[in-house]
Amino acid sequence: MALLIILFCILLLVALVSWAKVNPFLAFIIVSVIAGLLLGIPMDKLTHSIQKGLGSTLGDITIVIILGAMMGKLVATSGAAQKIAEVLVNLFGVKHVQWALVVVGFIVGIPLFYNTGFVLMVPLIFSVVYKYKLPAVYIGLPMLSALSVTHGFLPPHPSPTALVGMFHANMGTTLIYGLILAVPAIILAGPVFASTLKNIPSTPLETFRAEEIPADKLPGGFNSFLTALLPVILLISSALYLNINHSGGGFHKFIIFLGDASIVMLISIIVVTFTLGTAQGISMKKVGTIYVDAVKDISPILLIIAGSGIFKGVLDDSGVTKQIADLFQNLHVQPLLLGWILAAIIRISLGSATVAGLTAAGIMSTMVLHDHSINPNLMVLAIGAGSLAFSHVNDGGFWMFKEYFNLSIKDTIKSWSVMESIVSVVGIIGVLIINVIIK
């Protein structure tokens, strides 16, 4: 009976978000209240479950997500993203410009949130398309595949960051595994797949051609690369050190402190404020405005994460997540594959990668926390991969790609939807391979 209630609640969530167009945060609250009542949580305790679920979810990740959004916004606004693109295009040459854009998408996609990265990077794609008269989808899709992979696999993006907290995973280790998976996923879903799309007709709209910042106003190449990659450098460095050195002394504790994701993002935002802010002639007042705009951009995502935390809290307090975990264990389904399947089903139904990842994680969390044979870092990536599966007409990213590239729905499915599915499948295959290797 409990499983039927959960299925009903997930279908209700799908209907509210996709059919009734209810705000996802409000939909999560409504569904969570209904789920709590149907699962037998006393009415006088249900509000406590809601508040606890929201607080425990946001408490672990809010600093990382907000500071990451601020940093990404300044990286783009200062011209650092444009400089990175110019350096790599010059390095790779026109013949291999597609690969240059892949690297740009990957580097810039690490600090930039997906929607922001899409809007800010697509004009760079179009400038290359117009300048060298190249097929738009063939050139642009590989860069967007890189943005998609970083969004689904790598902290400090909202969904993987939230999943790290929910599964008590290690941020640095998850990032290392995510980078390992990212390379084949981007190559296969990007340049390899895009080579079959040269004949898709696409005339990008003039509306989406952005004004470029003059070359003499751009930050330096070294500054741009180092600043954009700083969170990754700090997280990976601390994770590698802690995995090698287990001394437990004062310096070891200091590295643990520095390697905490919140401290990493705090250090990064302080550095970027000067290197890409005041050092480039941007006043502190203007930098502050950029940061405020970044928080406005990310607030809807934070609300979605909060809503998923409420749903998870209600499921936890009802005891149903343990029942689900026990059931799936009895079915002998590989847990990592199961997490991927759940996330993929919810993603295809709802359209939102973030909602899909967090909802699947709420269902899988009890199993992961009680079964120590399941690697929590790989579960983050398995669910992240599943949350990217087959983007279609109920996903905002689908329509952004269609409208920006001026494509038919059929051609958008042939290009965008298939690309997202390749990323998802390659991701889970990579997760299962790593799981075998590290055991």
Beta strands, then each sheet from edge to edge (+ up, - down):
end
